[in-house]
Each structure stands twice: as structure tokens, then as C-alpha cells.
Amino acid sequence: MTRLISLPILFATTLVIACTNAPKKVNYSATESPTDIVTQMQADIQTGYEQQHDVLAGSDFTQAQKHFDRAREDMRDGAKSERVLSRLGQARAYLDRANKKAESRKTQLEGILQSRKMALDSGARNFPAQRAELGRIDEDTRDIVEEKRLEPQKFSTLQSRYLGLELAAIQAAHLNTARSRIEGAKSKNAARNTPRVLNRAEIDLRNAQNIVTAQRHNPEAFKEAVDKANASSDFLVAVTQKVRAGRSTLPEGVAIELVNQERRLKGLNEQLKVVENQREKGDEILSLQDQQIQRARQIQAVEQAMDQARQSFAPEEADVYRDGDKLLIRLKGLKFAVGRSDLPQESIELLGKVRTIAEALKPSMVIVEGHTDSTGSPRMNLDLSQKRAETVAQYLQTAGLSHDKITAVGYGFKRPIGSNKSKEGRAQNRRVDVVMTPGVAEQTQTSM
């Protein structure tokens, strides 16, 4: 019987305490405008946030915000003015009490508040992880702020946590993009497909994090490291996409070269536009600009030819490189018989692709280089490499290239690209290289 009586008594006691804890509602006159009061109170609440009253007097400030929000909802729903004014009166009472409490506690918590403001100014509310951490620290601050005496250890701990949050927010603001790119690349097997580029990006990110940690309040000191981390992560994304772009996975080195090529070409296009725009501003710098334009067009032509060539040749047919302002096509698929220099029928299609590239590039000079492995005497290999180079040059001449623009040179085994001690290395050394110099400079001169 005692239990049945005690429960209602306990409930009533709790209710009385709760009601007693509520501040006396501010009574607004029925003639006052709810809209004007809302506008003023919204500004006052915002000031409270700026002065950190939401942690200095968290309970009352939260109640003020809650009653204020309900008052605005009532206004939107078309409730009577009396109801809205009643809600606003409750909100004002809680807000006034929160302000009074906060003012009395500011001095005691000055160091914590300063650290918290630094975290807020660094953008802690702008990032999900930091925003969540801010909420946890604020909750702990509210829990102990009611204590009459704040223990030094608790004070120090809260201050350190806010300062740690400030650093995390600064790093997030400057490095979240790089982090996100690296994690995205990892999810696409970057550790397996592009390990070198991934490793470089992670090293640059860690370096930037360390410098930001040491110089958090000096953006100029960490700008270069942050820019480098962002550039490395951007390059990682581009290479990862290039590796996976086709039906089969490209080797990392090939993907790197393709991305660099695309970026060089983009840069050249932008440079060319700038130079050509400047060229219109005065005749006194025409000569220098003409040289710049010609040089840019030469390199641009090589980049475009490289892109076309890479799409034209299968991996087993040829490798394509840029050698300064020249295009180098390394023919691996020419099926010369052992010790012979006559052109095999199955190689005609491959040389036809070389001719197509030449037609697009319109070279001012073509050098066909013959190379052999070290099997046999030096004289025999030199003669064989010369004859094979001449065979390829003759085909290109009959296919339409001018005779005076083509030179054939045999190097024998003097310029190996692999080891002559292995079968694979000797196979690499047996090759014909076609080096083309674009004729853009000549065309530009004659057209002006």
C-alpha cells in the first residue's frame, strides 16, 4: 500500500520542482506586434550564440530557442496572436535568465571560451566530423559549467579539446579535398594499380598536415605544402581514372605519361591563347610573340600527334614518346627475318599507320633509325641496321613523304634500350625508331 501512495507523491514533487525552475513568463501586451518581437528576439538569440551563452547557460538558452521556434511555427500556422505572444513571453524569460547566468560565469571560463571561439572561427561547424566533436565538447562544458568551482584539470582538458578541434577544423578546411581524393582512389584499387602515385600523394598529405600543425595560425607558411598535397591528390585521381578508362587496365607508367600529355596539351592551348591575345596589343613585340607562337604550335602538334599515335598503335606494335619538340615512334612490330632487311608483308599495315601520323604532323624532317642487338659482328649489325632503316624510309617515300625530308641512319647495337645479356633485352634492342620534327614553324612563317 505504501508503494501505491509514494508514486503519485513523487510525481507531484517532481512536477512542482520543474515548474518552480521555470522563470516567470514575460507578459507582452495584446497590442504589440508578434512580428516585431520575433525580429528582435531572433537578433538577441544570435547575439547569445556569438557570446557563447549556449554553453555558459545551456539549459536556459536551449529552452529559449525551443519556445522561440514554437512561436514562429504558430505564426506560420496562423495561430492567434495571444498564443504566439505567450510563447514569445516564455522564450524571453528563458533568454533573459540565460543572459544573466552567462554574464556571471564569463570571467571564470574566459580561457575555455577563448579556445572555443578559435575553434568556431576556424570553421568547426562547417565539417561533419568537427561539428559532431564540437557538440560533444560543448555538452561536457555544459555539464560542469554549473559547478561553483571549476577544477583546474577539467579546465585544462576542455581548453585542450577546443584547441585540438581548432586544428582539426583548419586541416579540414585546407586538406579535406586531398583526403577525400586519396580515399576515393584507394576505393578504386589505387594501392594495386597506381602505387607510386598513391604513395607520393600520401607523403605530400602527411607533410602538409605536419606543417599546418606547426603553423596553424600562419596560412602563408603552409600554403605551398597544402597546394602540393592538393595537386598530388588531383594527379592521383586523374591517373587512377586513366588506368581504368579502357577495357583493360593500363600500366601505371603509361597512365602517368598519358595524364601528363593531356595536361601539357591543355597548358599549351591556354598559353597559345594568351600569347595570341597579347599579340594584338602592339607591333613592337610581334617578333618575340611569333617565336613563342611557333614554338607552342610545334609542341602542341607533337602532343596531338602523340595522342593520335597512341590510339592508333597496339602495345605490341609501337611505343610513342615526345623527345623535346619531336615525336618518336618506336616500332616493335616490324617482323624482319633474321639477318634480312626486306620489308615483310605483314608489316605494311603498321607502316601505314606511321604514314597516317606523318600526314597529320606534316613533318619538316623525318629520321629513320635502325638498331640491332649485339649478336654478330659490329660491322654486320651496322650494315643490317642501316639497310633496315633505308627500307622503312623508302616505304615512307613511296607513300607520299618528300625524299629530301627523310634520312635513314643505322646505329647497329650502339644505342641499346635493354640488356643484350637477356632474350627480352635483345628483343627490345632490335627495333626501328621514326623521329619526326613537326613542320609547323615553316607553315607559320609562310602564312604571315
FENRA-V318654 format. One record per residue. N is the residue number from 1. PHI is phi in radians with two decimals (NA if undefined). PSI is psi in whole degrees, -180 to 180 (none if undefined). D_LAST is the distance of its C-alpha to the last C-alpha in whole Angstrom. Layout:
BEGIN
n->{N | N}
phi->{PHI | PHI}
psi->{PSI | PSI}
d_last->{D_LAST | D_LAST}
END
This chain:
BEGIN
n->{1 | 2 | 3 | 4 | 5 | 6 | 7 | 8 | 9 | 10 | 11 | 12 | 13 | 14 | 15 | 16 | 17 | 18 | 19 | 20 | 21 | 22 | 23 | 24 | 25 | 26 | 27 | 28 | 29 | 30 | 31 | 32 | 33 | 34 | 35 | 36 | 37 | 38 | 39 | 40 | 41 | 42 | 43 | 44 | 45 | 46 | 47 | 48 | 49 | 50 | 51 | 52 | 53 | 54 | 55 | 56 | 57 | 58 | 59 | 60 | 61 | 62 | 63 | 64 | 65 | 66 | 67 | 68 | 69 | 70 | 71 | 72 | 73 | 74 | 75 | 76 | 77 | 78 | 79 | 80 | 81 | 82 | 83 | 84 | 85 | 86 | 87 | 88 | 89 | 90 | 91 | 92 | 93 | 94 | 95 | 96 | 97 | 98 | 99 | 100 | 101 | 102 | 103 | 104 | 105 | 106 | 107 | 108 | 109 | 110 | 111 | 112 | 113 | 114 | 115 | 116 | 117 | 118 | 119 | 120 | 121 | 122 | 123 | 124 | 125 | 126 | 127 | 128 | 129 | 130 | 131 | 132 | 133 | 134 | 135 | 136 | 137 | 138 | 139 | 140 | 141 | 142 | 143 | 144 | 145 | 146 | 147 | 148 | 149 | 150 | 151 | 152 | 153 | 154 | 155 | 156 | 157 | 158 | 159 | 160 | 161 | 162 | 163 | 164 | 165 | 166 | 167 | 168 | 169 | 170 | 171 | 172 | 173 | 174 | 175 | 176 | 177 | 178 | 179 | 180 | 181 | 182 | 183 | 184 | 185 | 186 | 187 | 188 | 189 | 190 | 191 | 192 | 193 | 194 | 195 | 196 | 197 | 198 | 199 | 200 | 201 | 202 | 203 | 204 | 205 | 206 | 207 | 208 | 209 | 210 | 211 | 212 | 213 | 214 | 215 | 216 | 217 | 218 | 219 | 220 | 221 | 222 | 223 | 224 | 225 | 226 | 227 | 228 | 229 | 230 | 231 | 232 | 233 | 234 | 235 | 236 | 237 | 238 | 239 | 240 | 241 | 242 | 243 | 244 | 245 | 246 | 247 | 248 | 249 | 250 | 251 | 252 | 253 | 254 | 255 | 256 | 257 | 258 | 259 | 260 | 261 | 262 | 263 | 264 | 265 | 266 | 267 | 268 | 269 | 270 | 271 | 272 | 273 | 274 | 275 | 276 | 277 | 278 | 279 | 280 | 281 | 282 | 283 | 284 | 285 | 286 | 287 | 288 | 289 | 290 | 291 | 292 | 293 | 294 | 295 | 296 | 297 | 298 | 299 | 300 | 301 | 302 | 303 | 304 | 305 | 306 | 307 | 308 | 309 | 310 | 311 | 312 | 313 | 314 | 315 | 316 | 317 | 318 | 319 | 320 | 321 | 322 | 323 | 324 | 325 | 326 | 327 | 328 | 329 | 330 | 331 | 332 | 333 | 334 | 335 | 336 | 337 | 338 | 339 | 340 | 341 | 342 | 343 | 344 | 345 | 346 | 347 | 348 | 349 | 350 | 351 | 352 | 353 | 354 | 355 | 356 | 357 | 358 | 359 | 360 | 361 | 362 | 363 | 364 | 365 | 366 | 367 | 368 | 369 | 370 | 371 | 372 | 373 | 374 | 375 | 376 | 377 | 378 | 379 | 380 | 381 | 382 | 383 | 384 | 385 | 386 | 387 | 388 | 389 | 390 | 391 | 392 | 393 | 394 | 395 | 396 | 397 | 398 | 399 | 400 | 401 | 402 | 403 | 404 | 405 | 406 | 407 | 408 | 409 | 410 | 411 | 412 | 413 | 414 | 415 | 416 | 417 | 418 | 419 | 420 | 421 | 422 | 423 | 424 | 425 | 426 | 427 | 428 | 429 | 430 | 431 | 432 | 433 | 434 | 435 | 436 | 437 | 438 | 439 | 440 | 441 | 442 | 443 | 444 | 445 | 446 | 447 | 448}
phi->{NA | -1.09 | -1.10 | -1.11 | -1.38 | -1.20 | -1.13 | -1.08 | -1.09 | -1.06 | -1.07 | -1.12 | -1.10 | -1.08 | -1.11 | -1.10 | -1.09 | -1.11 | -1.19 | -1.13 | -1.26 | -1.29 | -1.26 | -1.24 | -1.09 | -1.35 | -1.68 | -1.61 | -1.21 | -1.10 | -1.51 | -1.35 | -1.49 | -1.01 | -1.11 | -1.13 | -1.14 | -1.05 | -1.06 | -1.17 | -1.20 | -1.07 | -1.15 | -1.18 | -1.14 | -1.09 | -1.08 | -1.06 | -1.08 | -1.11 | -1.61 | 1.15 | -1.20 | -1.19 | -1.88 | -1.26 | -2.49 | -1.02 | -1.10 | -1.16 | -1.14 | -1.11 | -1.12 | -1.06 | -1.10 | -1.12 | -1.16 | -1.13 | -1.08 | -1.16 | -1.09 | -1.17 | -1.10 | -1.08 | -1.08 | -1.13 | -1.46 | 1.40 | -1.17 | -1.16 | -1.05 | -1.03 | -1.17 | -1.10 | -1.14 | -1.12 | -1.05 | -1.13 | -1.13 | -1.14 | -1.06 | -1.13 | -1.12 | -1.14 | -1.17 | -1.10 | -1.20 | -1.06 | -1.11 | -1.15 | -1.11 | -1.06 | -1.08 | -1.32 | -1.86 | -1.04 | -1.08 | -1.12 | -1.91 | -0.97 | -1.12 | -1.14 | -1.09 | -1.12 | -1.14 | -1.13 | -1.09 | -1.10 | -1.15 | -1.15 | -1.11 | -1.44 | 1.65 | -1.08 | -1.41 | -1.53 | -2.22 | -0.93 | -1.12 | -1.25 | -1.11 | -1.13 | -1.14 | -1.02 | -1.07 | -1.18 | -1.18 | -1.04 | -1.10 | -1.16 | -1.13 | -1.10 | -1.12 | -1.79 | -1.22 | -1.35 | -1.15 | -1.18 | -2.32 | -1.51 | -1.18 | -0.96 | -1.13 | -1.15 | -1.02 | -1.09 | -1.13 | -1.11 | -1.08 | -1.13 | -1.15 | -1.18 | -1.17 | -1.11 | -1.16 | -1.03 | -1.08 | -1.08 | -1.20 | -1.11 | -1.12 | -1.10 | -1.07 | -1.75 | -2.18 | -1.08 | -1.10 | -1.12 | -1.05 | -1.09 | -1.10 | -1.13 | -1.13 | -1.10 | -1.15 | -1.08 | -1.18 | -1.88 | 1.17 | -1.10 | -1.07 | -1.63 | -1.53 | -2.35 | -1.12 | -1.16 | -1.20 | -1.08 | -1.06 | -1.11 | -1.13 | -1.20 | -1.12 | -1.14 | -1.15 | -1.09 | -1.08 | -1.12 | -1.05 | -1.13 | -1.23 | -1.07 | -1.05 | -1.36 | -2.26 | -1.01 | -1.74 | -2.30 | -0.96 | -1.13 | -1.26 | -1.88 | -1.04 | -1.08 | -1.15 | -1.15 | -1.06 | -1.15 | -1.11 | -1.17 | -1.16 | -1.12 | -1.20 | -1.14 | -1.13 | -1.04 | -1.06 | -1.11 | -1.19 | -1.07 | -1.15 | -1.17 | -1.02 | -1.78 | -1.25 | -1.62 | -1.21 | -2.08 | -1.34 | -1.38 | -1.08 | -1.03 | -1.06 | -1.16 | -1.08 | -1.06 | -1.11 | -1.14 | -1.14 | -1.06 | -1.10 | -1.07 | -1.27 | -1.09 | -1.12 | -1.11 | -1.11 | -1.14 | -1.06 | -1.18 | -1.10 | -1.10 | -1.13 | -1.11 | -1.12 | -1.19 | -1.20 | -1.14 | -1.06 | -1.38 | -1.52 | 3.10 | -1.29 | -1.21 | -1.99 | -1.05 | -1.08 | -1.09 | -1.16 | -1.03 | -1.12 | -1.13 | -1.12 | -1.09 | -1.10 | -1.11 | -1.20 | -1.07 | -1.15 | -1.06 | -1.10 | -1.12 | -1.07 | -1.15 | -1.16 | -1.06 | -1.11 | -1.13 | -1.14 | -1.09 | -1.32 | -1.45 | -1.69 | -1.31 | -0.97 | -1.41 | -1.55 | -2.84 | -1.91 | -2.16 | -2.37 | -1.83 | -1.99 | 1.18 | -1.75 | -2.05 | -1.86 | -1.98 | -1.89 | -1.64 | -1.43 | -1.81 | -1.74 | -1.33 | -1.69 | -1.13 | -1.21 | -1.00 | 1.28 | -2.00 | -2.19 | -1.30 | -1.33 | -1.19 | -1.05 | -1.24 | -1.65 | -1.08 | -1.09 | -1.10 | -1.19 | -1.08 | -1.17 | -1.08 | -1.08 | -1.08 | -1.10 | -1.12 | -1.10 | -1.31 | -1.41 | 0.86 | -1.20 | -1.47 | -2.69 | -2.27 | -1.98 | -1.76 | -1.89 | -1.74 | -2.42 | -2.26 | -1.53 | -1.63 | -1.22 | 1.69 | -1.38 | -1.04 | -1.11 | -1.08 | -1.21 | -1.12 | -1.12 | -1.13 | -1.15 | -1.15 | -1.14 | -1.18 | -1.11 | -1.15 | -1.07 | -1.16 | -1.09 | -1.09 | -1.09 | -1.13 | -1.16 | -1.17 | -1.51 | 2.19 | -1.34 | -1.13 | -1.05 | -1.35 | -1.77 | -1.99 | -2.20 | -1.93 | -2.35 | -1.83 | -1.95 | 1.03 | -1.89 | -1.30 | -2.19 | -1.27 | -1.99 | -2.44 | -1.40 | -1.33 | -1.54 | -2.12 | -1.10 | -1.14 | -1.12 | -1.11 | -1.12 | -1.15 | -1.26 | -1.41 | -2.76 | -2.23 | -1.84 | -1.95 | -1.91 | -1.99 | -1.80 | -1.10 | -1.68 | -1.14 | -1.06 | -1.13 | -1.11 | -1.11 | -1.14 | -1.33 | -1.58 | -1.77}
psi->{-36 | -38 | -43 | -33 | -35 | -32 | -50 | -38 | -44 | -44 | -44 | -40 | -44 | -42 | -42 | -41 | -43 | -43 | -38 | -31 | -22 | 138 | 160 | 127 | 140 | 129 | 115 | 144 | 145 | -17 | -9 | 151 | 118 | -36 | -43 | -41 | -42 | -45 | -46 | -42 | -35 | -41 | -39 | -39 | -41 | -40 | -39 | -42 | -44 | -33 | 7 | 31 | -18 | -19 | -28 | -30 | 61 | -45 | -51 | -40 | -40 | -42 | -40 | -45 | -41 | -48 | -36 | -44 | -39 | -37 | -42 | -37 | -41 | -41 | -44 | -33 | -1 | 25 | 162 | 153 | -36 | -41 | -44 | -44 | -34 | -46 | -45 | -34 | -40 | -43 | -44 | -38 | -46 | -39 | -42 | -41 | -38 | -42 | -40 | -45 | -44 | -43 | -34 | -17 | -9 | -45 | -42 | -33 | 21 | -46 | -41 | -44 | -38 | -43 | -40 | -42 | -38 | -39 | -42 | -44 | -25 | -3 | 30 | -26 | -8 | -11 | 135 | -49 | -44 | -35 | -41 | -42 | -39 | -43 | -40 | -43 | -42 | -40 | -41 | -36 | -44 | -35 | -34 | -8 | -21 | -14 | 139 | -29 | 117 | 121 | 140 | -38 | -42 | -40 | -50 | -40 | -46 | -42 | -43 | -39 | -40 | -39 | -37 | -37 | -37 | -47 | -44 | -38 | -40 | -45 | -39 | -42 | -37 | -22 | -2 | -35 | -46 | -43 | -46 | -41 | -44 | -44 | -39 | -41 | -39 | -38 | -15 | 30 | 34 | -32 | -30 | -42 | -34 | 59 | -37 | -45 | -39 | -45 | -42 | -42 | -41 | -38 | -45 | -36 | -46 | -40 | -44 | -41 | -42 | -42 | -40 | -41 | -42 | -26 | 42 | -29 | 15 | 79 | -34 | -30 | -30 | 2 | -46 | -43 | -40 | -43 | -40 | -42 | -41 | -39 | -42 | -42 | -35 | -41 | -39 | -45 | -45 | -44 | -41 | -42 | -39 | -39 | -37 | 8 | -37 | -169 | -32 | 158 | 127 | 151 | 150 | -43 | -40 | -43 | -40 | -47 | -39 | -43 | -44 | -39 | -47 | -39 | -37 | -43 | -41 | -43 | -39 | -41 | -43 | -41 | -42 | -40 | -42 | -47 | -42 | -33 | -41 | -32 | -25 | -8 | -14 | 144 | -19 | -18 | 16 | -43 | -48 | -43 | -38 | -42 | -41 | -42 | -44 | -44 | -45 | -39 | -35 | -51 | -38 | -42 | -40 | -43 | -44 | -39 | -38 | -43 | -44 | -42 | -43 | -33 | -25 | -37 | 138 | 157 | -35 | -9 | -47 | 153 | 148 | 133 | 160 | 125 | 87 | -122 | 23 | 157 | 127 | 120 | 113 | 104 | 115 | -15 | 13 | 121 | 58 | 137 | 157 | 124 | 7 | 158 | -1 | 144 | 121 | 147 | -37 | -8 | -5 | -42 | -40 | -46 | -27 | -36 | -38 | -42 | -41 | -41 | -42 | -38 | -36 | -38 | -26 | 63 | 145 | -19 | 141 | 125 | 122 | 118 | 128 | 139 | 147 | 175 | -173 | 6 | 127 | -179 | 157 | -42 | -44 | -43 | -37 | -45 | -43 | -42 | -36 | -44 | -39 | -39 | -41 | -37 | -46 | -41 | -42 | -39 | -45 | -33 | -47 | -21 | 1 | -12 | 142 | 139 | -39 | -3 | -4 | 131 | 137 | 131 | 131 | 132 | 0 | -131 | 25 | -21 | 68 | 150 | -3 | 174 | 129 | 2 | -10 | 156 | -42 | -42 | -42 | -36 | -38 | -37 | -26 | 100 | 169 | 127 | 133 | 116 | 119 | 133 | 119 | 147 | 24 | -37 | -43 | -42 | -40 | -42 | -42 | -19 | -4 | none}
d_last->{112 | 111 | 107 | 107 | 108 | 105 | 102 | 102 | 103 | 100 | 98 | 99 | 99 | 96 | 95 | 97 | 95 | 91 | 92 | 93 | 90 | 88 | 88 | 89 | 87 | 86 | 87 | 84 | 86 | 85 | 84 | 81 | 77 | 77 | 73 | 73 | 75 | 73 | 70 | 72 | 73 | 69 | 68 | 71 | 71 | 67 | 68 | 71 | 68 | 66 | 70 | 70 | 74 | 73 | 74 | 76 | 78 | 77 | 80 | 80 | 76 | 76 | 79 | 77 | 74 | 76 | 78 | 75 | 73 | 76 | 76 | 73 | 74 | 77 | 75 | 72 | 75 | 77 | 80 | 82 | 81 | 85 | 83 | 80 | 82 | 84 | 81 | 79 | 83 | 83 | 79 | 80 | 83 | 81 | 78 | 81 | 83 | 79 | 78 | 82 | 82 | 78 | 79 | 82 | 80 | 77 | 78 | 80 | 76 | 74 | 72 | 72 | 70 | 68 | 67 | 67 | 65 | 62 | 62 | 61 | 59 | 57 | 57 | 60 | 60 | 56 | 57 | 60 | 61 | 61 | 63 | 65 | 66 | 66 | 69 | 71 | 71 | 72 | 75 | 76 | 76 | 78 | 80 | 81 | 80 | 84 | 86 | 87 | 86 | 83 | 83 | 81 | 80 | 79 | 77 | 75 | 75 | 73 | 71 | 70 | 69 | 67 | 65 | 64 | 63 | 61 | 59 | 59 | 57 | 55 | 54 | 53 | 51 | 49 | 49 | 51 | 47 | 47 | 51 | 50 | 47 | 49 | 52 | 50 | 48 | 52 | 53 | 51 | 52 | 49 | 52 | 52 | 49 | 47 | 49 | 47 | 45 | 48 | 49 | 46 | 46 | 50 | 50 | 47 | 49 | 53 | 51 | 50 | 53 | 55 | 53 | 53 | 57 | 57 | 55 | 55 | 55 | 52 | 49 | 47 | 49 | 48 | 45 | 43 | 46 | 45 | 42 | 42 | 45 | 43 | 40 | 42 | 44 | 40 | 39 | 43 | 42 | 39 | 40 | 44 | 42 | 40 | 43 | 44 | 41 | 42 | 45 | 46 | 46 | 43 | 44 | 43 | 41 | 39 | 39 | 38 | 35 | 34 | 34 | 32 | 29 | 29 | 29 | 26 | 24 | 25 | 25 | 21 | 20 | 22 | 20 | 17 | 18 | 19 | 16 | 14 | 17 | 17 | 13 | 14 | 17 | 16 | 14 | 16 | 15 | 11 | 12 | 14 | 13 | 10 | 12 | 15 | 12 | 12 | 15 | 16 | 15 | 16 | 20 | 19 | 19 | 22 | 24 | 23 | 24 | 27 | 28 | 28 | 30 | 33 | 33 | 33 | 36 | 39 | 41 | 42 | 39 | 37 | 36 | 32 | 31 | 28 | 28 | 25 | 22 | 24 | 26 | 29 | 31 | 35 | 37 | 40 | 41 | 41 | 45 | 45 | 49 | 51 | 50 | 48 | 44 | 44 | 42 | 44 | 44 | 44 | 41 | 39 | 38 | 37 | 34 | 33 | 32 | 30 | 28 | 27 | 26 | 24 | 22 | 21 | 20 | 18 | 19 | 18 | 22 | 25 | 28 | 31 | 34 | 38 | 41 | 44 | 47 | 50 | 52 | 53 | 53 | 49 | 49 | 49 | 47 | 44 | 44 | 45 | 42 | 40 | 41 | 40 | 36 | 36 | 38 | 35 | 32 | 33 | 34 | 30 | 29 | 31 | 30 | 26 | 25 | 24 | 27 | 25 | 23 | 27 | 29 | 33 | 35 | 38 | 40 | 43 | 45 | 43 | 41 | 43 | 42 | 46 | 49 | 51 | 54 | 54 | 53 | 51 | 49 | 49 | 47 | 44 | 44 | 44 | 40 | 37 | 34 | 30 | 28 | 24 | 21 | 18 | 15 | 13 | 11 | 10 | 9 | 7 | 6 | 6 | 4 | 0}
END
